[in-house]
Amino acid sequence: MSRPTKQIHLAAHFPGVNNTTVWSDPAAGSHIEFSSFVHLARTAERAKFDFFFLAEGLRLREQNGRIHDLDVVGRPDTFTVLAALAAVTDRLGLAGTISSTFNEPYEVARQFASLDHLSAGRAAWNVVTSWDAFTGENFRRGGYLGEQDRYERARRFLQTATELFDSWRGDEIVADVESGRFLRAADPGAFEHRDQFFDIHGQFNVPRSPQGRPVIFQAGDSDAGREFAAAAADAIFSRHSTFEAGQAFHADVKGRLARYGRRPEELVVLPAATFVLADTDAEALERAAVIRRQQVSGATAIMFAEQLWNRDLSAHDPDDPVPQVEPLPGENTISQGRASVRMFNDRAATVAQWRELGQAKKLSLREVVIEVTGRQSFIGSPRTVADTINRFVQADASDGFILVPHITPGGLDEFADTVVPLLQEWGVFRTEYSGPTLRDHLGLAPLS
């Protein structure tokens, strides 16, 4: 007996604070003007996407002590942008990353409850931890928390915020005009929470919101991050966008749910994915090569290499072969504020792999960087891309994708106009929203 066809989930990520963005392209616009956020959000809503996602950059990243052009730096305040977008969209979910390391539960719960009210039930919170002391210098907490403490604080943070969201049942407001009685009882929103991280009590001052609480996302890929998502998240972001790696991640995370009394459909797995479209697959491959060279300039290639070698390579020509100098070990990295540097567990081994690749294919350093940091997940004609996305989802390599266009703000337009209609024609993606809330879009049951 065959299983039912899965419905695909799609979301739009506003690019920036990453090096997929081609800010130098003539078609690129502002990454801070509100019109850019509006354009991408309205395109996503026109295409019936589940949600619009805004990442967060808490500090300008440095390399050799300088701000650089490796990616778009800076980002307006998450809540300000999402609240403004609530006024110019009707159904699109509004998701934002907010750190549990440098914030406090009461203020974050109040902000998300307010956003859920303003958007009529479309708010989502990507709960993350902030891993480095460099970023912490911007905040009054400052300092550094080890991985175990970060995740324990995140778990307690979310638990506390949930207690605040649930401190209102939803029936407290009577608003009886004749009797003049507004509240059913005099103590709505009462809460008290005490643990090693938080010692707070009082009354939460935002009534229960349309969803009860925001949809909870999680983006950690470590074992602790996956466990955190299995215990408490409604959706998990993933960097595993290839087929085999996607299937392995999907099975691993879904397999952890039972120990928390949860079913597989209670957690949506959404890898990030980029795309390049053209009339034919061959044309798309050619276009993808051009975009990759836009994304990895010579200067960018040197900066990527410096992160691996952990030393100044500014005198090296990016069009020369991979450097023969050895990387510098140690935890003090040349690049600060960038989580990706943690992936270099064995710098010497990775450098050896780069050299072997460069020698085998006769590639320059820049060409090696382009190849090893390739970020286009889906390349082809609209039909090829639609078929590939559907194959991934039906085979449990994901439940959908968060699409990251390389151009702001119009980079999603072509996908919305060519790929989405095919998915709709095949019956694997909605033609209309079935409900008003983000929980409805994601197929999550209402909160009791």
C-alpha positions in Angstrom: 0.0 0.0 0.0 1.5 3.3 -1.1 1.6 6.2 1.3 -0.2 9.5 0.6 1.6 12.1 -1.5 3.3 14.6 0.7 2.6 18.3 0.4 5.7 20.5 -0.1 6.5 23.3 2.3 8.2 26.4 0.8 9.6 29.4 2.6 11.5 32.5 1.5 14.7 33.6 3.2 15.6 37.3 2.8 19.3 37.1 1.8 22.0 39.0 3.5 24.5 38.2 6.3 25.7 35.5 4.0 27.9 35.2 0.9 25.2 33.8 -1.4 24.1 37.3 -2.0 25.4 39.0 -5.2 25.1 42.6 -4.0 27.2 43.8 -7.0 24.8 42.6 -9.6 23.0 45.4 -11.5 19.7 43.8 -10.7 20.4 43.9 -6.9 18.6 46.4 -4.7 18.9 47.6 -1.1 19.2 45.2 1.8 17.9 47.7 4.3 15.1 49.7 2.6 11.7 48.5 3.5 10.6 48.3 -0.1 13.0 45.4 -0.6 11.5 43.4 2.3 8.0 44.2 1.0 8.9 43.0 -2.5 10.2 39.6 -1.4 7.4 39.0 1.1 4.7 39.9 -1.4 6.3 37.6 -4.0 6.3 34.8 -1.4 2.7 35.4 -0.5 1.6 35.5 -4.1 3.2 32.1 -4.6 1.4 30.8 -1.4 4.7 30.1 0.5 4.4 29.1 4.1 6.5 31.9 5.5 9.1 34.7 5.1 12.3 34.2 7.2 14.6 36.8 8.5 18.0 35.8 9.9 19.8 37.9 12.4 23.3 39.3 12.5 24.2 40.5 16.0 27.6 41.9 15.2 29.5 42.9 12.1 31.9 40.1 11.4 35.6 40.8 11.2 38.6 39.4 9.5 42.1 40.5 10.4 40.3 43.1 12.6 38.5 44.7 9.6 35.0 44.7 8.3 35.0 43.2 4.8 32.9 42.6 1.7 32.7 38.8 1.9 29.0 39.2 2.5 26.3 41.8 3.1 26.9 43.2 6.6 24.3 44.4 9.0 20.6 43.9 9.3 17.7 46.0 10.7 16.0 44.9 13.9 14.1 41.7 13.3 10.9 42.6 15.2 10.7 46.0 13.5 10.8 44.5 10.0 8.4 41.7 10.7 5.9 43.9 12.5 6.0 46.3 9.5 5.5 43.3 7.1 2.5 42.2 9.0 0.7 45.3 7.8 1.4 44.7 4.1 0.8 40.9 4.0 -2.3 38.9 4.9 -1.5 35.2 5.1 2.3 34.8 4.9 4.0 33.5 8.0 6.6 35.8 9.6 9.6 34.1 11.1 12.6 35.7 12.8 15.8 34.5 14.5 16.2 35.7 18.1 19.0 34.5 20.3 18.4 32.9 23.6 21.9 33.7 24.8 21.8 37.5 24.9 18.1 38.2 25.6 15.6 37.7 28.4 12.4 35.5 28.2 10.0 38.2 29.3 10.9 40.7 26.6 11.2 38.1 23.8 7.8 36.5 24.8 6.2 39.9 24.9 7.5 40.8 21.4 6.5 37.5 19.8 3.1 37.5 21.4 2.6 41.1 20.1 3.7 40.0 16.6 1.3 37.1 16.6 -1.5 39.5 17.5 -0.5 42.1 14.9 -0.3 39.4 12.2 -3.4 37.5 13.2 -1.5 34.4 14.0 1.5 34.3 11.7 4.5 34.6 14.0 7.4 32.2 14.3 10.5 32.2 16.4 13.8 30.6 15.3 15.4 29.9 18.7 19.2 30.0 18.4 22.2 30.1 20.7 25.1 32.6 20.2 28.4 30.8 20.4 31.2 33.3 20.7 32.5 35.8 23.2 33.2 38.2 20.3 29.5 38.7 19.6 28.8 38.7 23.4 30.8 41.9 23.7 27.9 43.8 22.2 25.6 42.7 25.1 25.3 43.4 28.8 25.6 39.7 29.5 28.9 39.5 27.5 31.3 36.7 28.0 31.0 33.2 26.7 28.9 30.2 27.3 30.1 26.7 26.5 27.9 24.5 24.2 26.3 22.6 27.1 25.5 25.8 29.0 24.2 27.5 25.8 21.8 24.7 25.1 20.7 24.4 28.7 20.0 28.1 28.8 18.1 27.9 25.5 16.0 25.0 26.9 15.2 27.0 30.0 14.7 30.1 28.0 12.1 28.5 25.8 10.4 26.8 28.8 10.1 30.1 30.6 8.8 31.9 27.5 6.2 29.1 27.0 5.1 29.6 30.6 4.6 33.2 29.8 2.7 32.6 26.6 0.5 30.0 28.5 -0.1 32.3 31.5 -3.2 33.5 29.6 -5.7 30.8 28.8 -7.7 32.9 26.3 -11.0 33.4 28.2 -9.9 36.1 30.7 -11.3 39.1 28.8 -15.0 39.4 29.2 -15.4 43.0 28.0 -19.1 43.2 29.1 -20.3 46.7 28.2 -23.5 46.6 30.3 -21.8 45.5 33.6 -18.6 47.4 32.9 -16.6 44.2 33.7 -13.5 43.8 31.5 -11.7 40.9 33.1 -13.0 37.6 34.4 -10.5 37.6 37.3 -8.0 40.1 38.7 -4.8 38.1 38.1 -4.5 37.2 34.4 -1.0 36.3 33.2 0.4 35.5 36.6 3.7 33.6 36.4 6.6 32.5 38.5 9.8 30.8 37.3 13.0 30.1 39.2 16.0 28.1 38.0 19.7 28.6 37.6 19.3 31.0 34.7 16.0 32.9 35.4 14.4 34.1 38.6 11.3 36.0 37.6 7.7 36.4 38.7 4.8 38.8 37.9 2.1 39.1 35.3 2.5 38.8 31.6 0.8 41.8 30.0 0.0 40.4 26.5 -3.2 38.4 26.3 -3.2 35.0 24.6 -2.4 35.4 20.9 -4.2 33.7 18.0 -1.7 30.8 17.8 -1.4 30.6 21.6 2.4 31.0 21.1 4.6 31.4 18.0 5.6 28.5 15.9 9.1 27.4 17.2 12.0 26.9 14.8 15.4 25.5 15.6 18.5 25.7 13.4 21.3 23.8 15.3 23.0 20.9 13.5 24.9 19.5 16.5 23.7 16.5 18.4 22.5 18.9 21.2 20.7 21.1 18.6 18.9 18.1 17.0 17.8 16.9 20.5 16.6 20.4 21.4 14.5 20.4 18.2 13.1 17.0 18.8 12.0 18.0 22.3 10.5 21.4 21.6 10.6 22.7 18.0 7.8 22.7 15.4 10.3 22.9 12.5 14.0 22.5 12.1 16.3 24.2 9.6 19.0 22.1 8.0 22.1 22.7 6.0 21.9 19.2 4.5 20.4 20.0 1.1 21.9 17.1 -0.9 19.7 14.0 -1.3 21.6 11.4 0.7 22.6 13.8 3.5 19.0 15.1 3.6 17.6 11.7 4.0 20.0 10.9 6.8 19.3 14.1 8.6 15.5 13.7 8.2 15.6 10.2 9.5 17.8 11.1 12.5 15.7 14.0 13.7 12.4 12.4 13.1 13.7 9.3 14.9 14.3 11.3 18.1 10.7 12.5 18.5 9.2 9.3 20.0 11.2 9.7 23.2 9.4 13.0 23.8 6.0 11.5 23.1 5.8 13.2 19.7 4.9 11.9 16.2 6.9 12.5 13.0 4.4 14.9 11.5 4.9 17.2 14.5 8.3 18.4 13.3 8.9 19.9 9.8 12.4 19.5 8.3 13.4 22.4 6.1 16.9 22.6 4.5 18.0 25.9 3.1 18.4 25.8 -0.7 19.5 28.1 -3.5 18.4 27.8 -7.1 19.4 28.8 -10.7 16.7 28.7 -13.4 16.9 29.0 -17.2 14.9 27.8 -20.2 17.1 24.7 -20.5 19.2 22.7 -18.1 22.3 23.5 -20.1 21.6 27.2 -20.0 21.0 27.0 -16.2 24.4 25.3 -15.7 26.1 28.1 -17.7 24.2 30.7 -15.6 25.1 29.0 -12.4 28.8 29.2 -13.3 28.6 32.9 -13.9 26.7 33.4 -10.6 29.3 31.4 -8.6 32.1 33.6 -10.0 30.0 36.7 -8.9 29.7 35.2 -5.5 33.4 34.3 -5.1 35.5 37.2 -6.3 39.3 37.0 -6.0 39.2 38.9 -2.7 36.4 36.7 -1.4 38.4 33.6 -2.3 41.3 34.9 -0.2 39.1 35.6 2.7 37.6 32.1 2.6 41.1 30.6 2.4 42.2 32.7 5.4 39.4 31.3 7.5 40.7 27.8 6.7 44.4 28.5 7.0 43.8 30.9 10.0 46.5 33.2 8.7 47.0 36.3 6.6 47.0 35.3 2.9 46.5 38.8 1.4 49.8 38.5 -0.5 48.7 35.4 -2.3 47.2 35.7 -5.8 43.8 34.0 -5.9 44.5 32.9 -9.5 47.6 31.0 -8.4 47.4 27.4 -7.1 46.4 26.6 -3.6 49.0 28.0 -1.1 51.7 25.6 0.1 52.0 27.2 3.5 50.5 25.2 6.4 47.5 26.4 8.4 47.9 27.7 11.9 46.2 25.6 14.6 44.5 26.9 17.7 41.1 28.3 18.8 41.9 31.9 18.1 40.6 32.4 14.6 41.5 35.1 12.1 37.8 35.5 11.4 35.5 36.6 14.3 31.7 36.4 14.5 31.4 33.7 11.8 30.1 30.4 13.0 31.3 28.5 9.9 34.9 28.6 11.1 33.9 26.0 13.7 33.5 23.4 10.8 37.3 23.3 10.3 37.9 20.6 12.9 41.1 19.4 11.1 42.6 22.3 9.2 45.6 20.4 8.0 43.4 17.6 6.5 41.1 20.1 4.8 44.0 22.0 3.3 45.4 18.7 2.0 42.0 18.0 0.3 42.0 21.5 -1.3 45.5 21.0 -2.6 44.7 17.5 -4.0 41.6 18.9 -5.7 43.5 21.8 -7.2 46.3 19.6 -8.5 43.9 16.9 -9.9 41.8 19.4 -11.8 44.4 22.1 -12.4 42.4 24.7 -10.5 43.5 28.0 -9.0 42.7 28.9 -5.4 39.7 30.9 -6.5 38.4 28.0 -8.6 38.9 25.5 -5.7 36.9 27.8 -3.4 34.2 28.1 -6.0 34.0 24.3 -6.2 34.2 23.4 -2.5 31.7 26.2 -1.4 29.2 25.5 -4.2 25.8 26.7 -2.9 23.4 26.2 -5.8 21.1 23.4 -4.6 18.8 23.3 -7.6 20.0 24.1 -11.2 17.9 23.6 -14.3 14.8 24.4 -16.2 11.7 25.1 -14.1 10.4 21.6 -14.8 13.8 20.0 -13.7 13.9 22.1 -10.5 10.2 21.3 -9.7 10.7 17.6 -10.3 13.9 17.6 -8.1 12.2 19.4 -5.2 9.3 17.0 -5.4 11.6 14.0 -5.5 13.4 15.1 -2.4 10.2 15.7 -0.4 8.5 12.4 -1.5 11.6 10.5 -0.6 11.9 12.1 2.9 15.1 14.0 2.1 13.2 17.0 3.4 9.6 18.2 4.0 10.3 21.3 1.9 12.8 24.0 1.5 13.7 27.5 2.6 14.7 29.2 -0.6 17.6 31.7 -0.6 17.7 33.8 -3.8 21.0 35.4 -4.7 19.4 38.7 -5.8 17.5 41.1 -3.5 14.7 41.8 -3.8 13.6 40.3 -7.1 15.4 37.0 -6.9 12.4 34.9 -6.0 10.1 36.2 -8.8 11.2 33.7 -11.5 10.7 30.8 -9.1 7.3 32.0 -8.1 6.2 32.4 -11.8 7.7 29.2 -13.3 8.4 26.5 -10.7 5.4 27.0 -8.3 2.7 26.6 -11.0 4.2 23.2 -11.9 4.1 22.0 -8.3 0.5 23.2 -8.1 -0.4 21.4 -11.3 1.1 18.2 -9.9 -1.0 18.6 -6.7 2.0 18.7 -4.3 1.7 22.4 -3.4 -1.3 24.5 -2.4 -3.1 26.8 -4.8 -4.7 28.7 -1.9 -4.0 29.0 1.8 -6.2 26.6 3.8 -6.2 28.6 7.0 -5.2 31.9 8.4 -2.3 30.9 10.7 1.2 29.7 10.2 0.4 26.6 12.1 -2.2 25.9 9.4 0.3 26.4 6.6 2.7 24.0 8.2 0.1 21.3 8.9 0.5 21.6 12.7 -2.3 20.9 15.0 -3.8 23.8 17.0 -2.5 24.2 20.5 -4.8 23.0 23.2 
